[in-house]
């Protein structure tokens, strides 16, 4: 028995046996890893489907709905202006902020602000609207957002049909992934103020050119694609040129 045991041990220590065992491990991992990924995808899909049941279907905004919105300035002496004044001369990019103190909103604000050199070159300003002015939250938000911020008390930029995502949001894998990414990038925040009504980003053309891009959050941290923003902004000048040449 001792002889057999020593022989078996000797065989197992041979290079050929080690190579075979390594191949078996690789084959096992090649089966297990995709299987776990598929199971994870199914669970994520089910949770998204379940939480979507409780999320109001978005209703696309119209220029008519947005242009009469009364906005209040938050710097210096308070003024009230019509939202159309933001874009009627040059077009505009407008972020409807879910919560100024939220680290996910701050991350998106910073990404939009990184587009400022291109927006300035194209002559299109960047603005944001908030639902409420709580303490120094907007002031702190300006550390991440380089455009002017206005107060939309009637929350028209969050409509025409408001959508809320409550605590069920934390069942969504995407929310956790978005949060992890923002945290790794060094963004921090708080939970002061209302943060369940979802926001979005608009690119609105000059005058009556219309809404060229409307991004609605589907979950916390669902950011607009920066390339889509620039592409929509470029359309402002491109679509105006033919009409100006007539």
C-alpha positions in Angstrom: 0.0 0.0 0.0 2.8 2.3 0.8 4.4 1.5 -2.5 1.2 2.3 -4.4 0.8 5.5 -2.4 4.3 6.6 -3.2 3.8 5.7 -6.9 0.5 7.7 -7.0 2.2 10.7 -5.4 5.1 10.4 -7.9 2.6 10.3 -10.8 0.7 13.3 -9.6 3.9 15.3 -9.3 4.8 14.7 -12.9 4.6 17.7 -15.2 1.9 16.0 -17.4 -0.4 15.5 -14.4 0.0 19.1 -13.2 -0.8 20.3 -16.7 -4.0 18.1 -16.9 -5.1 19.3 -13.5 -4.6 23.0 -14.6 -6.6 22.4 -17.7 -9.4 20.9 -15.7 -9.5 23.9 -13.4 -9.5 26.3 -16.4 -12.4 24.3 -17.9 -14.3 24.4 -14.7 -13.8 28.1 -14.3 -14.8 28.5 -18.0 -18.2 26.9 -17.1 -18.8 28.4 -13.6 -17.9 32.0 -14.3 -20.3 32.5 -17.3 -23.0 30.5 -15.4 -22.7 32.9 -12.4 -22.7 35.9 -14.7 -25.9 34.6 -16.4 -27.6 34.0 -13.0 -26.5 37.5 -11.9 -27.9 39.0 -15.1 -31.2 37.2 -14.6 -31.5 38.4 -11.0 -30.7 41.9 -12.0 -33.2 41.8 -14.8 -35.9 40.5 -12.5 -35.3 43.2 -9.9 -35.3 45.9 -12.6 -38.6 44.6 -14.0 -40.1 44.5 -10.5 -39.0 48.0 -9.5 -40.1 49.4 -13.0 -43.7 48.3 -12.1 -43.7 51.1 -9.4 -42.0 53.7 -11.6 -44.3 56.1 -13.5 -43.8 56.0 -17.2 -42.2 59.2 -18.4 -44.1 61.7 -20.5 -42.0 63.7 -23.0 -41.8 67.4 -22.3 -42.8 69.9 -24.9 -41.3 73.3 -25.6 -44.6 74.9 -24.7 -44.6 73.1 -21.3 -41.1 74.3 -20.5 -40.9 77.8 -21.9 -43.5 79.4 -19.6 -41.8 78.0 -16.5 -41.1 80.7 -13.9 -37.5 80.4 -12.6 -36.0 82.2 -9.7 -32.4 83.3 -9.5 -30.4 82.1 -6.5 -27.6 84.6 -6.6 -27.8 88.2 -5.5 -31.2 89.9 -5.7 -33.9 87.4 -6.5 -35.4 87.8 -9.9 -38.1 85.8 -11.7 -37.7 85.0 -15.4 -39.4 82.9 -18.0 -37.4 79.7 -18.8 -37.5 80.5 -22.5 -35.1 83.4 -21.9 -32.4 80.8 -21.2 -32.4 79.4 -24.7 -34.2 81.8 -27.1 -31.0 83.6 -28.2 -28.5 80.7 -28.3 -30.0 77.4 -27.2 -29.0 75.9 -23.9 -28.1 72.7 -22.0 -30.1 72.4 -18.8 -29.7 69.9 -16.0 -32.8 69.1 -13.8 -31.0 68.2 -10.6 -32.6 65.4 -8.5 -30.8 66.5 -5.3 -27.9 69.1 -5.2 -26.3 67.3 -2.2 -26.4 63.9 -3.7 -23.0 62.5 -4.7 -24.5 61.0 -7.9 -25.9 64.3 -9.0 -22.6 66.0 -8.2 -20.8 63.5 -10.4 -23.1 64.2 -13.3 -22.8 68.0 -12.7 -19.0 67.7 -12.8 -19.1 65.7 -16.1 -21.4 68.2 -17.7 -19.2 71.0 -16.5 -16.2 69.3 -18.2 -18.0 70.1 -21.5 -17.8 73.9 -20.8 -14.8 74.5 -23.2 -16.8 72.9 -26.1 -20.0 74.6 -25.1 -18.3 78.0 -24.9 -16.8 77.4 -28.4 -20.2 76.6 -29.8 -21.8 79.6 -27.9 -24.3 77.5 -25.9 -24.6 78.1 -22.1 -25.0 75.5 -19.4 -27.6 75.9 -16.7 -29.3 73.8 -13.9 -32.6 73.9 -12.2 -33.4 72.6 -8.7 -36.7 71.9 -6.9 -35.8 73.6 -3.6 -33.2 75.8 -2.0 -32.2 74.0 1.2 -29.5 75.6 3.4 -26.2 75.9 1.5 -26.9 72.9 -0.7 -27.0 74.9 -4.0 -24.0 76.9 -2.9 -22.1 73.7 -2.3 -23.3 72.2 -5.5 -21.7 75.1 -7.4 -18.3 73.6 -6.5 -19.2 70.8 -9.0 -21.4 72.7 -11.5 -20.0 75.6 -13.5 -23.2 77.1 -14.9 -25.9 79.2 -13.2 -28.5 77.5 -11.1 -32.2 78.5 -10.9 -35.1 77.4 -8.7 -38.0 75.7 -10.4 -40.5 75.7 -7.6 -43.3 74.2 -9.7 -41.0 71.4 -10.8 -42.0 71.8 -14.4 -38.6 70.6 -15.7 -39.3 67.3 -13.7 -42.6 66.8 -15.6 -45.0 67.0 -17.3 -45.4 63.7 -15.4 -43.2 63.5 -12.3 -41.5 60.2 -11.7 -40.4 59.0 -8.3 -38.1 56.2 -7.3 -38.2 55.5 -3.6 -36.3 53.0 -1.5 -37.0 50.3 -4.1 -34.1 51.9 -6.0 -31.7 50.1 -3.7 -32.9 46.8 -5.1 -31.4 47.8 -8.5 -27.9 46.6 -9.3 -27.4 49.6 -11.5 -27.9 52.0 -8.6 -25.2 50.2 -6.6 -22.8 50.1 -9.5 -23.4 53.8 -10.2 -22.8 54.7 -6.6 -19.6 52.6 -6.4 -18.2 54.3 -9.5 -19.0 57.8 -8.1 -17.5 56.9 -4.7 -14.3 55.5 -6.3 -14.0 58.8 -8.2 -14.1 60.7 -4.9 -17.6 62.1 -4.9 -19.3 62.5 -1.5 -22.7 63.9 -0.6 -25.6 63.9 1.8 -29.4 63.2 1.8 -30.7 66.7 2.6 -33.8 67.7 0.8 -36.2 65.8 -1.6 -34.3 63.2 -3.7 -36.9 60.8 -5.0 -38.3 62.8 -7.9 -36.0 61.9 -10.8 -34.3 64.5 -12.9 -32.8 64.7 -16.3 -30.9 66.7 -18.9 -32.2 68.8 -21.8 -30.6 70.3 -24.8 -32.9 73.0 -26.2 -32.4 74.7 -29.5 -32.5 78.4 -30.2 -35.9 80.1 -30.4 -38.5 77.6 -31.4 -36.0 75.0 -32.6 -37.3 72.7 -30.0 -36.0 70.1 -27.6 -33.1 68.4 -29.3 -32.2 66.0 -26.5 -34.2 64.9 -23.5 -32.6 62.5 -21.1 -34.7 61.2 -18.2 -33.2 59.3 -15.3 -34.4 55.7 -15.1 -32.6 55.2 -11.8 -30.4 57.0 -9.4 -27.1 57.8 -11.1 -28.4 57.3 -14.6 -26.2 60.0 -16.3 -26.7 61.5 -19.7 -24.1 60.5 -22.4 -21.7 63.5 -22.8 -21.2 62.7 -26.5 -25.0 62.8 -27.0 -25.0 66.3 -25.4 -22.3 67.6 -27.7 -23.9 66.0 -30.7 -27.3 67.7 -29.9 -25.6 71.0 -29.3 -23.9 70.9 -32.7 -27.3 70.5 -34.2 -28.3 74.0 -33.0 -26.0 75.8 -35.4 -26.3 73.1 -38.2 -30.1 73.3 -38.4 -30.2 77.1 -38.2 -27.7 77.6 -41.1 -30.0 76.5 -43.9 -32.8 78.8 -42.7 -30.5 81.8 -42.2 -29.1 81.3 -45.8 -32.6 81.6 -47.4 
